Amino acid sequence: MHGSPINSNFSGSLRLAVVALGANLGDRAGTLNAALVALEARGNKVLARSSFYETEPVGYANQPDFLNATALVGVPETVSPEDFLAQLLAIETQFGRERPFPNAPRTLDLDLIFFENETRETPYLRLPHPRWRERDFVKIPLREIFEALGERGTEIVRRFQGAHGLF
């Protein structure tokens, strides 16, 4: 499946975030698409989405393969990174996410990778995501989005703290 067309109407009143999506239980593609709809229902705007990528699990191997993607999301400027993360966690719960042990199989996993040039180092939130560079299932779909955006993608990458070297 190919990523969605790039929405070039980026509003100045939106802050940009990158969300990594993954699922390895149930209707994986259906869940990832529905999670993007749920993000928009909370007042966000999905500006671009990568293709879906089939990947092997990391950390706990005795589980089904994942379907992964990344999305460039416009977040209203009144929403903090912590509030946006709370939205992501609520959407995971909405889709039946359980956390019986680290790296367990999941119906939906939403990771906040970048939120503009914000940095955080708290027990609740670390920005940029501390392991994004180690994860091809984040880097490859993210690169797909930014390359599709061309020069605009390069400009957007500069808005994300710690994203240098993505290309």
Contact map, one row per residue, 1 for C-alpha under 8 A:
11100000000000000000000000000000000000000000000000110000000000000000000000000000000000000000000000000000000000000000000000000000000000000000000000000000000000000000000
11110000000000000000000000000000000000000000000001110000000000000000000000000000000000000000000000000000000000000000000000000000000000000000000000000000000000000000000
11111000000000000000000000000000000000000000000111110000000000000000000000000000000000000000000000000000000000000000000000000000000000000000000000000000000000000000000
01111100000000000000000000000000000000000000000111100000000000000000000000000000000000000000000000000000000000000000000000000000000000000000000000000000000000000000000
00111110000000000000000000000000000000000000000110000000000000000000000000000000000000000000000000000000000000000000000000000000000000000000000000000000000000000000000
00011111000000000000000000000000000000000000001110000000000000000000000000000000000000000000000000000000000000000000000000000000000000000000000000011000000000000000000
00001111110000000000000000000000000000000000001100000000000000000000000000000000000000000000000000000000000000000000000000000000000000000000000000000000000000000000000
00000111110000000000000000000000000000000000001000000000000000000000000000000000000000000000000000000000000000000000000000000000000000000000000000000000000000000000000
00000011111000000000000000000000000000000000000000000000000000000000000000000000000000000000000000000000000000000000000000000000000000000000000000000000000000000000000
00000011111101000000000000000000000000000000001000000000000000000000000001000000000000000000000000000000000000000000000000000000000000000000000000000000000000000000000
00000000111111000000000000000000000000000000000000000000000000000000000001000000000000000000000000000000000000000000000000000000000000000000000000000000000000000000000
00000000011111100000000000000000000000000000000000000000000000000000000000000000000000000000000000000000000000000000000000000000000000000000000000000000000000000000000
00000000001111100000000000000000000000000000000000000000000000000000000000011000000000000000000000000000000000000000000000000000000000000000000000000000000000000000000
00000000011111110000000000000000000000000000000000000000000000000000000001111000000000000000000000000000000000000000000000000000000000000000000000000000000000000000000
00000000000111111000000000000000000000000000000000000000000000000000000001111000000000000000000000000000000000000011000000000000000000000000000000000000000000000000000
00000000000001111100000000000000000000000000000000000000000000000000000111100000000000000000000000000000000000000011000000000000000000000000000000000000000000000000000
00000000000000111110000000000000000000000000000000000000000000000000000111100000000000000000000000000000000000011111000000000000000000000000000000000000000000000000000
00000000000000011111000000000000000000000000000000000000000000000000011110000000000000000000000000000000000000011110000000000000000000000000000000000000000000000000000
00000000000000001111100000000000000000000000000000000000000000000000011110000000000000000000000000000000000001111100000000000000000000000000000000000000000000000000000
00000000000000000111110000000000000000000000000000000000000000000001111000000000000000000000000000000000000011111000000000000000000000000100000000000000000000000000000
00000000000000000011111000000001000000000000000000000000000000000001111000000000000000000000000000000000000111100000000000000000000000000000000000000000000000000000000
00000000000000000001111100010001000000000000000000000000000000000111100000000000000000000000000000000000000111000000000000000000000000000000000000000000000000000000000
00000000000000000000111110010011000000000000000000000000000000000111000000000000000000000000000000000000111110000000000000000000000000000000000000000000000000000000000
00000000000000000000011111010000000000000000000000000000000000111110000000000000000000000000000000000000111100000000000000000000000000000000000000000000000000000000000
00000000000000000000001111110000000000000000000000000000000000010000000000000000000000000000000000000000111100000000000000000000000000000000000000000000000000000000000
00000000000000000000000111110010000000000000000000000000000000000000000000000000000000000000000000000000001000000000000000000000000000000000000000000000000000000000000
00000000000000000000000011111110000000000000000000000000000000000000000000000000000000000000000000000000000000000000000000000000000000000000000000000000000000000000000
00000000000000000000011111111111000000000000000000000000000000000110000000000000000000000000000000000000001000000000000000000000000000000000000000000000000000000000000
00000000000000000000000000111111100000000000000000010000000000000010000000000000000000000000000000000000000000000000000000000000000000000000000000000000000000000000000
00000000000000000000000000111111110000000000000000000000000000000000000000000000000000000000000000000000000000000000000000000000000000000000000000000000000000000000000
00000000000000000000001001111111111000000000000000000000000000000000000000000000000000000000001000000000001100000000000000000000000000000000000000000000000000000000000
00000000000000000000111000011111111100000000000000000000000000000000000000000000000000000000000000000000000100000000000000000000000000000000000000000000000000000000000
00000000000000000000000000001111111110000000000000000000000000000000000000000000000000000000000000000000000000000000000000000000000000000000000000000000000000000000000
00000000000000000000000000000111111111000000000000000000000000000000000000000000000000000000000000000000000000000000000000000000000000000000000000000000000000000000000
00000000000000000000000000000011111111100000000000000000000000000000000000000000000000000010000000000000000000000000000000000000000000000000000000000000000000000000000
00000000000000000000000000000001111111110000010000000000000000000000000000000000000000000000000000000000000000000000000000000000000000000000000000000000000000000000000
00000000000000000000000000000000111111111000000000000000000000000000000000000000000000000000000000000000000000000000000000000000000000000000000000000000000000000000000
00000000000000000000000000000000011111111100000000000000000000000000000000000000000000000010000000000000000000000000000000000000000000000000000000000000000000000000000
00000000000000000000000000000000001111111111110000000000000000000000000000000000000000110010000000000000000000000000000000000000000000000000000000000000000000000000000
00000000000000000000000000000000000111111111110000000000000000000000000000000000000000000000000000000000000000000000000000000000000000000000000000000000000000000000000
00000000000000000000000000000000000011111111000000000000000000000000000000000000000000000000000000000000000000000000000000000000000000000000000000000000000000000000000
00000000000000000000000000000000000001111111000000000000000000000000000000000000000000100000000000000000000000000000000000000000000000000000000000000000000000000000000
00000000000000000000000000000000000000111111100000000000000000000000000000110000000000000000000000000000000000000000000000000000000000000000000000000000000000000000000
00000000000000000000000000000000000000111111110000000000000000000000000011110000000000000000000000000000000000000000000000000000000000000000000000000000000000000000000
00000000000000000000000000000000000000110011111000000000000000000000000011100000000000000000000000000000000000000000000000000000000000000000000000000000000000000000000
00000000000000000000000000000000000100110001111110000000000000000000001111000000000000000000000000000000000000000000000000000000000000000000000000000000000000000000000
00000111010000000000000000000000000000000000111110000000000000000000001111000000000000000000000000000000000000000000000000000000000000000000000000000000000000000000000
00111110000000000000000000000000000000000000011111000000000000000000001110000000000000000000000000000000000000000000000000000000000000000000000010000000000000000000000
00111100000000000000000000000000000000000000011111100000000000000000111100000000000000000000000000000000000000000000000000000000000000000000000010000000000000000000000
01110000000000000000000000000000000000000000000111110000000000000000111000000000000000000000000000000000000000000000000000000000000000000000110110000000000000000000000
11110000000000000000000000000000000000000000000011111000000000000000100000000000000000000000000000000000000000000000000000000000000000000000100100000000000000000000000
11100000000000000000000000001000000000000000000001111100000000000011100000000000000000000000000000000000000000000000000000000000000000000000100000000000000000000000000
00000000000000000000000000000000000000000000000000111110000000000111100000000000000000000000000000000000000000000000000000000000000000001000100000000000000000000000000
00000000000000000000000000000000000000000000000000011111000000001111000000000000000000000000000000000000000000000000000000000000000000000000000000000000000000000000000
00000000000000000000000000000000000000000000000000001111100000001111000000000000000000000000000000000000000000000000000000000000000000001000000000000000000000000000000
00000000000000000000000000000000000000000000000000000111110010011100000000000000000000000000000000000000000000000000000000000000000000000000000000000000000000000000000
00000000000000000000000000000000000000000000000000000011111110111100000000000000000000000000000000000000000000000000000000000000000000000000000000000000000000000000000
00000000000000000000000000000000000000000000000000000001111110000000000000000000000000000000000000000010000000000000000000000000000000000000000000000000000000000000000
00000000000000000000000000000000000000000000000000000000111110000000000000000000000000000000000000000010000000000000000000000000000000000000000000000000000000000000000
00000000000000000000000000000000000000000000000000000000111111100000000000000000000000000000000000000011000000000000000000000000000000000000000000000000000000000000000
00000000000000000000000000000000000000000000000000000001111111100000000000000000000000000000000000000000000000000000000000000000000000000000000000000000000000000000000
00000000000000000000000000000000000000000000000000000000000111110000000000000000000000000000000000000000000000000000000000000000000000000000000000000000000000000000000
00000000000000000000000100000000000000000000000000000000100111111000000000000000000000000000000000000001100000000000000000000000000000000000000000000000000000000000000
00000000000000000000000110000000000000000000000000000001100001111100000000000000000000000000000000000000100000000000000000000000000000000000000000000000000000000000000
00000000000000000000000100000000000000000000000000000111100000111110000000000000000000000000000000000000000000000000000000000000000000000000000000000000000000000000000
00000000000000000000011100010000000000000000000000001111100000011111000000000000000000000000000000000000000000000000000000000000000000000000000000000000000000000000000
00000000000000000000011100011000000000000000000000011110000000001111100000000000000000000000000000000000000000000000000000000000000000000000000000000000000000000000000
00000000000000000001111000000000000000000000000000011110000000000111110000000000000000000000000000000000000000000000000000000000000000001100000000000000000000000000000
00000000000000000001110000000000000000000000000011111000000000000011111000000000000000000000000000000000000000000000000000000000000000001100110000000000000000000000000
00000000000000000111100000000000000000000000000011000000000000000001111100000000000000000000000000000000000000000000000000000000000000000100110000000000000000000000000
00000000000000000111100000000000000000000000011111000000000000000000111110000000000000000000000000000000000000000000000000000000000000000000010010000000000000000000000
00000000000000011110000000000000000000000000011110000000000000000000011111000000000000000000000000000000000000000000000000000000000000000000000010000000000000000000000
00000000000000011110000000000000000000000001111100000000000000000000001111100000000000000000000000000000000000000000000000000000000000000000000000000000000000000000000
00000000011001111000000000000000000000000001111000000000000000000000000111110000000000000000000000000000000000000000000000000000000000000000000000000000000000000000000
00000000000001111000000000000000000000000011100000000000000000000000000011111010000100000000000000000000000000000000000000000000000000000000000000000000000000000000000
00000000000011100000000000000000000000000011000000000000000000000000000001111110000000000000000000000000000000000000000000000000000000000000000000000000000000000000000
00000000000011100000000000000000000000000000000000000000000000000000000000111111000000000000000000000000000000000000000000000000000000000000000000000000000000000000000
00000000000000000000000000000000000000000000000000000000000000000000000000011111000000000000000000000000000000000000000000000000000000000000000000000000000000000000000
00000000000000000000000000000000000000000000000000000000000000000000000000111111101100000000000000000000000000000000000000000000000000000000000000000000000000000000000
00000000000000000000000000000000000000000000000000000000000000000000000000001111111100000000000000000000000000000000000000000000000000000000000000000000000000000000000
00000000000000000000000000000000000000000000000000000000000000000000000000000011111110000000000000000000000000000010010000000000000000000000000000000000000000000000000
00000000000000000000000000000000000000000000000000000000000000000000000000000001111111000000000000000000000000000000000000001000000000000000000000000000000000000000000
00000000000000000000000000000000000000000000000000000000000000000000000000000011111111100000000000000000000000000000000000000000000000000000000000000000000000000000000
00000000000000000000000000000000000000000000000000000000000000000000000000100011111111110000000000000000000000000000000000000000000000000000000000000000000000000000000
00000000000000000000000000000000000000000000000000000000000000000000000000000000111111111000000000000000000000010000000000001000000000000000000000000000000000000000000
00000000000000000000000000000000000000000000000000000000000000000000000000000000011111111100000000000000000000000000000000000000000000000000000000000000000000000000000
00000000000000000000000000000000000000100100000000000000000000000000000000000000001111111110000000000000000000000000000000000000000000000000000000000000000000000000000
00000000000000000000000000000000000000100000000000000000000000000000000000000000000111111111000000000000000001110000000000000000000000000000000000000000000000000000000
00000000000000000000000000000000000000000000000000000000000000000000000000000000000011111111100000000000000001000000000000000000000000000000000000000000000000000000000
00000000000000000000000000000000000000000000000000000000000000000000000000000000000001111111110000000000000000000000000000000000000000000000000000000000000000000000000
00000000000000000000000000000000001001100000000000000000000000000000000000000000000000111111111000000000000000000000000000000000000000000000000000000000000000000000000
00000000000000000000000000000000000000000000000000000000000000000000000000000000000000011111111110000000001111000000000000000000000000000000000000000000000000000000000
00000000000000000000000000000000000000000000000000000000000000000000000000000000000000001111111111000000000000000000000000000000000000000000000000000000000000000000000
00000000000000000000000000000000000000000000000000000000000000000000000000000000000000000111111110000000000000000000000000000000000000000000000000000000000000000000000
00000000000000000000000000000010000000000000000000000000000000000000000000000000000000000011111110000000001100000000000000000000000000000000000000000000000000000000000
00000000000000000000000000000000000000000000000000000000000000000000000000000000000000000001111111000000001100000000000000000000000000000000000000000000000000000000000
00000000000000000000000000000000000000000000000000000000000000000000000000000000000000000001111111100000011110000000000000000000000000000000000000000000000000000000000
00000000000000000000000000000000000000000000000000000000000000000000000000000000000000000000100111110000010000000000000000000000000000000000000000000000000000000000000
00000000000000000000000000000000000000000000000000000000000000000000000000000000000000000000000011111101010000000000000000000000000000000000000000000000000000000000000
00000000000000000000000000000000000000000000000000000000000000000000000000000000000000000000000001111101000000000000000000000000000000000000000000000000000000000000000
00000000000000000000000000000000000000000000000000000000000000000000000000000000000000000000000000111111000000000000000000000000000000000000000000000000000000000000000
00000000000000000000000000000000000000000000000000000000000000000000000000000000000000000000000000111111000000000000000000000000000000000000000000000000000000000000000
00000000000000000000000000000000000000000000000000000000011100000000000000000000000000000000000000001111100000000000000000000000000000000000000000000000000000000000000
00000000000000000000000000000000000000000000000000000000000100100000000000000000000000000000000000111111110000000000000000000000000000000000000000000000000000000000000
00000000000000000000001110000000000000000000000000000000000000110000000000000000000000000000000000000011111000000000000000000000000000000000000000000000000000000000000
00000000000000000000001110000000000000000000000000000000000000000000000000000000000000000000000011100001111110000000000000000000000000000000000000000000000000000000000
00000000000000000000001111010010000000000000000000000000000000000000000000000000000000000001001110000000111110000000000000000000000000000000000000000000000000000000000
00000000000000000000111110000011000000000000000000000000000000000000000000000000000000000001001110000000011111000000000000000000000000000000000000000000000000000000000
00000000000000000001111000000000000000000000000000000000000000000000000000000000000000000001000010000000011111100000000000000000000000000000000000000000000000000000000
00000000000000000011110000000000000000000000000000000000000000000000000000000000000000011001000000000000000111110000000000000000000000000000000000000000000000000000000
00000000000000000011100000000000000000000000000000000000000000000000000000000000000000010000000000000000000011111000000000000000100000000000000000000000000000000000000
00000000000000001111000000000000000000000000000000000000000000000000000000000000000010010000000000000000000001111110000000000011100000000000000000000000000000000000000
00000000000000001111000000000000000000000000000000000000000000000000000000000000000000000000000000000000000000111110000000000011100100000000000000000000000000000000000
00000000000000001110000000000000000000000000000000000000000000000000000000000000000000000000000000000000000000011111110000000011100000000000000000000000000000011000000
00000000000000111100000000000000000000000000000000000000000000000000000000000000100000000000000000000000000000011111110000000011000000000000000000000000000000010000000
00000000000000111000000000000000000000000000000000000000000000000000000000000000000000000000000000000000000000000111110000000000000000000000000000000000000000111000000
00000000000000000000000000000000000000000000000000000000000000000000000000000000000000000000000000000000000000000111111000000000000000000000000000000000000000111000000
00000000000000000000000000000000000000000000000000000000000000000000000000000000100000000000000000000000000000000111111100000011000000000000000000000000000000011000000
00000000000000000000000000000000000000000000000000000000000000000000000000000000000000000000000000000000000000000000111110000111000000000000000000000000000000001000000
00000000000000000000000000000000000000000000000000000000000000000000000000000000000000000000000000000000000000000000011111001111000000000000000000000000000000000000000
00000000000000000000000000000000000000000000000000000000000000000000000000000000000000000000000000000000000000000000001111101110000000000000000000000000000000000000000
00000000000000000000000000000000000000000000000000000000000000000000000000000000000000000000000000000000000000000000000111111100000000000000000000000000000000000000000
00000000000000000000000000000000000000000000000000000000000000000000000000000000000000000000000000000000000000000000000011111100000000000000000000000000000000000000000
00000000000000000000000000000000000000000000000000000000000000000000000000000000000000000000000000000000000000000000000001111100000000000000000000000000000000000000000
00000000000000000000000000000000000000000000000000000000000000000000000000000000010010000000000000000000000000000000000111111110000000000000000000000000000000000000000
00000000000000000000000000000000000000000000000000000000000000000000000000000000000000000000000000000000000000000000001111111111110000000000000000000000000000000000000
00000000000000000000000000000000000000000000000000000000000000000000000000000000000000000000000000000000000000011110011110001111110000000000000000000000000000000000000
00000000000000000000000000000000000000000000000000000000000000000000000000000000000000000000000000000000000000011110011100000111110100000000000000000000000000001100000
00000000000000000000000000000000000000000000000000000000000000000000000000000000000000000000000000000000000000111100000000000111111100000000000000000000000000000000000
00000000000000000000000000000000000000000000000000000000000000000000000000000000000000000000000000000000000000000000000000000111111110000000000000000000000000000000000
00000000000000000000000000000000000000000000000000000000000000000000000000000000000000000000000000000000000000000000000000000000111111100000000000000000000000000000000
00000000000000000000000000000000000000000000000000000000000000000000000000000000000000000000000000000000000000001000000000000001111111100110000000000000000000000000000
00000000000000000000000000000000000000000000000000000000000000000000000000000000000000000000000000000000000000000000000000000000011111110110000000000000000000000000000
00000000000000000000000000000000000000000000000000000000000000000000000000000000000000000000000000000000000000000000000000000000001111110000000000000000000000000000000
00000000000000000000000000000000000000000000000000000000000000000000000000000000000000000000000000000000000000000000000000000000001111111110000000000000000000000000000
00000000000000000000000000000000000000000000000000000000000000000000000000000000000000000000000000000000000000000000000000000000000011111111000000000000000000000000000
00000000000000000000000000000000000000000000000000001010000000000001100000000000000000000000000000000000000000000000000000000000000000111111100000000000000000000000000
00000000000000000001000000000000000000000000000000000000000000000001110000000000000000000000000000000000000000000000000000000000000110111111110000000000000000000000000
00000000000000000000000000000000000000000000000000000000000000000000000000000000000000000000000000000000000000000000000000000000000110111111111000000000000000000000010
00000000000000000000000000000000000000000000000000000000000000000000000000000000000000000000000000000000000000000000000000000000000000011111111100000000000000000000000
00000000000000000000000000000000000000000000000001111000000000000000110000000000000000000000000000000000000000000000000000000000000000001111111110000000000000000000000
00000000000000000000000000000000000000000000000001000000000000000000111000000000000000000000000000000000000000000000000000000000000000000111111111000000000000000000000
00000000000000000000000000000000000000000000000000000000000000000000000000000000000000000000000000000000000000000000000000000000000000000011111111100000000000000000011
00000000000000000000000000000000000000000000000001100000000000000000000000000000000000000000000000000000000000000000000000000000000000000001111111110000000000000000000
00000000000000000000000000000000000000000000000111000000000000000000001100000000000000000000000000000000000000000000000000000000000000000000111111111000100000000000000
00000000000000000000000000000000000000000000000000000000000000000000000000000000000000000000000000000000000000000000000000000000000000000000011111111101110110000000000
00000000000000000000000000000000000000000000000000000000000000000000000000000000000000000000000000000000000000000000000000000000000000000000001111111100110000000000000
00000100000000000000000000000000000000000000000000000000000000000000000000000000000000000000000000000000000000000000000000000000000000000000000111111100100000000000000
00000100000000000000000000000000000000000000000000000000000000000000000000000000000000000000000000000000000000000000000000000000000000000000000011111111110000000000000
00000000000000000000000000000000000000000000000000000000000000000000000000000000000000000000000000000000000000000000000000000000000000000000000001111111110000000000000
00000000000000000000000000000000000000000000000000000000000000000000000000000000000000000000000000000000000000000000000000000000000000000000000000001111111000000000000
00000000000000000000000000000000000000000000000000000000000000000000000000000000000000000000000000000000000000000000000000000000000000000000000001001111111100000000000
00000000000000000000000000000000000000000000000000000000000000000000000000000000000000000000000000000000000000000000000000000000000000000000000011111111111110000000000
00000000000000000000000000000000000000000000000000000000000000000000000000000000000000000000000000000000000000000000000000000000000000000000000001101111111111000000000
00000000000000000000000000000000000000000000000000000000000000000000000000000000000000000000000000000000000000000000000000000000000000000000000000000011111111100000000
00000000000000000000000000000000000000000000000000000000000000000000000000000000000000000000000000000000000000000000000000000000000000000000000001000001111111110000000
00000000000000000000000000000000000000000000000000000000000000000000000000000000000000000000000000000000000000000000000000000000000000000000000001000000111111110011010
00000000000000000000000000000000000000000000000000000000000000000000000000000000000000000000000000000000000000000000000000000000000000000000000000000000011111111011000
00000000000000000000000000000000000000000000000000000000000000000000000000000000000000000000000000000000000000000001100000000000000000000000000000000000001111111000000
00000000000000000000000000000000000000000000000000000000000000000000000000000000000000000000000000000000000000000111110000000000000000000000000000000000000111111110000
00000000000000000000000000000000000000000000000000000000000000000000000000000000000000000000000000000000000000000101111000000001000000000000000000000000000001111111000
00000000000000000000000000000000000000000000000000000000000000000000000000000000000000000000000000000000000000000000000000000001000000000000000000000000000000011111000
00000000000000000000000000000000000000000000000000000000000000000000000000000000000000000000000000000000000000000000000000000000000000000000000000000000000011011111110
00000000000000000000000000000000000000000000000000000000000000000000000000000000000000000000000000000000000000000000000000000000000000000000000000000000000011001111111
00000000000000000000000000000000000000000000000000000000000000000000000000000000000000000000000000000000000000000000000000000000000000000000000000000000000000000011111
00000000000000000000000000000000000000000000000000000000000000000000000000000000000000000000000000000000000000000000000000000000000000000010001000000000000010000011111
00000000000000000000000000000000000000000000000000000000000000000000000000000000000000000000000000000000000000000000000000000000000000000000001000000000000000000001111
